[in-house]
Amino acid sequence: RYKTIVNETGIEESIKNVYDAVVTVKSYFNDQKIGSGSGFIYKQDDKGYILTNNHVIDNSNRYEVILSNGETVNAELLGKDEYSDIAVLAIDKDKVPKVATLGDNDLIEVGNTVFTVGSPMGEEYSGSVTRGIISSKERTVETDNIVTTVIQTDASINPGNSGGPLVNLAGEVI
């Protein structure tokens, strides 16, 4: 008889590399909350810059982010693009707890372990982590007559995770 030994590979250190850079994004129109999702701080100089999805903030005129420590801060919309579904927000640089490191997508391989951090199902679940693998490096997806190439993963991603990072085992956003 052979005995199989299975070792669970811990990703705790990788999670620590990005966790505090992930935020919950809340969008409002005329002081009524109309949406929420996730985002991550990717740069800091005169401000802290947050990347999220356009559909998280679309049709809004006020934005807030909840930091990993639970503090809520106002955010400013710097730009958005509906076709690539990307938006950039900014917060006061003194409020930035951590900046995520961006990785190189050219280095990923099918089968690589990845994880997400975000706020699935709303802010009460902020900081949720799910793990999976890269299922495809270049999956073509068509929506509303727009064709784009995406990374496919089997990590659980739910409403509210939109805008949050997909992260490699080095703790880098890919």
C-alpha positions in Angstrom: 0.0 0.0 0.0 1.1 3.5 -0.9 0.3 6.3 1.4 -0.5 9.6 -0.3 0.6 12.7 1.5 -1.1 15.9 0.5 0.4 19.2 1.7 -1.7 22.3 1.5 0.3 25.1 0.1 -0.2 28.2 2.3 -0.7 31.5 0.5 -0.8 33.6 3.7 2.3 35.7 2.8 1.0 36.4 -0.7 -2.3 37.6 0.7 -0.4 39.9 3.1 1.4 41.5 0.1 -1.9 42.8 -1.4 -4.6 42.6 1.3 -4.4 46.1 2.6 -4.3 47.6 -0.9 -7.8 46.2 -1.6 -10.8 48.5 -1.0 -14.6 48.3 -1.2 -15.9 50.9 -3.6 -19.4 52.4 -3.0 -21.1 54.6 -5.7 -23.9 57.1 -5.1 -26.2 59.2 -7.2 -27.7 62.2 -5.4 -26.7 60.7 -2.1 -28.4 57.4 -2.8 -26.2 54.3 -2.9 -26.6 52.7 -6.3 -23.7 50.3 -6.5 -20.7 48.7 -4.8 -17.7 46.6 -5.8 -14.1 46.2 -5.1 -10.9 48.0 -6.2 -7.2 48.1 -5.4 -4.6 50.8 -4.8 -2.1 50.5 -7.6 -0.1 53.8 -7.3 0.7 56.5 -4.8 2.3 59.9 -5.4 0.4 63.1 -4.8 -2.8 60.9 -4.4 -3.6 57.2 -3.9 -4.8 55.8 -7.2 -7.5 53.0 -7.2 -8.3 50.8 -10.2 -11.9 49.4 -10.3 -14.4 48.5 -13.0 -16.4 51.1 -14.8 -19.7 49.3 -14.1 -19.1 49.6 -10.4 -19.2 53.5 -10.6 -21.2 54.1 -13.7 -24.1 56.6 -13.5 -22.7 57.9 -10.1 -21.8 61.3 -9.0 -20.2 60.5 -5.6 -17.7 57.8 -4.6 -16.5 56.3 -1.3 -14.0 53.6 -0.6 -13.7 51.5 2.6 -10.1 50.8 3.4 -9.0 47.4 4.9 -9.0 49.0 8.4 -12.7 49.8 8.0 -12.3 53.6 7.5 -14.5 55.1 4.9 -13.0 57.9 2.7 -14.3 60.0 -0.1 -12.9 59.3 -3.6 -12.6 61.4 -6.7 -13.3 60.0 -10.2 -10.2 60.6 -12.4 -11.3 58.7 -15.5 -13.3 55.8 -16.9 -13.7 53.8 -20.0 -16.9 51.8 -20.6 -15.4 49.7 -23.4 -12.5 48.3 -21.3 -14.7 48.5 -18.2 -12.1 50.4 -16.2 -12.3 53.3 -13.9 -9.6 55.2 -11.8 -10.5 56.8 -8.5 -8.2 58.8 -6.2 -8.0 59.3 -2.5 -5.9 61.4 -0.2 -2.4 60.0 -0.2 -2.2 60.1 3.6 -5.1 57.5 3.7 -3.3 54.9 1.6 -2.5 51.9 3.8 -0.6 49.9 1.1 0.0 49.9 -2.7 -0.4 46.7 -4.7 2.5 45.4 -6.8 1.6 44.8 -10.5 2.9 41.5 -12.0 3.7 40.5 -15.5 0.8 38.7 -17.3 3.3 37.2 -19.8 4.7 35.0 -17.0 1.5 33.3 -16.0 0.8 29.7 -17.1 -2.3 27.6 -17.2 -2.6 25.8 -13.9 -0.9 28.6 -11.8 -2.5 29.1 -8.5 -4.1 32.6 -8.1 -6.4 34.2 -5.6 -8.8 37.2 -5.4 -9.5 39.6 -2.6 -12.7 41.6 -2.6 -16.1 42.4 -1.3 -18.5 39.8 -2.7 -22.1 40.4 -2.0 -21.4 43.9 -0.4 -19.2 45.6 2.2 -20.2 43.2 5.0 -18.0 40.6 3.3 -15.1 42.9 2.5 -11.7 41.3 2.6 -13.0 37.9 1.4 -10.3 35.7 -0.3 -10.9 33.0 -2.8 -8.4 30.7 -4.5 -8.3 29.0 -7.8 -6.1 28.4 -10.9 -5.5 30.0 -14.2 -7.8 28.1 -16.5 -6.9 29.9 -19.7 -4.4 32.7 -20.4 -6.2 34.1 -23.3 -9.9 33.5 -23.4 -11.9 35.6 -26.0 -15.1 37.0 -24.7 -17.7 39.0 -26.6 -20.2 41.2 -24.9 -22.3 43.9 -26.6 -20.4 43.5 -29.8 -17.1 44.1 -28.0 -14.5 41.4 -28.2 -11.8 41.3 -25.5 -9.2 38.8 -24.3 -9.3 37.9 -20.6 -7.6 35.6 -18.1 -10.0 32.8 -17.1 -9.9 31.5 -13.5 -11.9 29.1 -11.5 -11.5 31.2 -8.4 -14.9 32.1 -7.0 -15.9 35.6 -8.1 -19.3 36.9 -7.1 -21.2 40.2 -7.5 -19.2 42.8 -5.5 -15.8 41.3 -6.5 -15.9 43.4 -9.6 -12.9 45.7 -9.7 -10.9 43.6 -7.3 -7.5 42.1 -8.1 -6.6 38.7 -9.4 -3.3 37.9 -7.7 -0.4 35.5 -8.3 1.4 33.6 -5.6 4.0 36.4 -5.4 1.3 38.7 -4.2 1.3 40.6 -7.5 -1.8 41.7 -9.3 -2.1 40.1 -12.8 
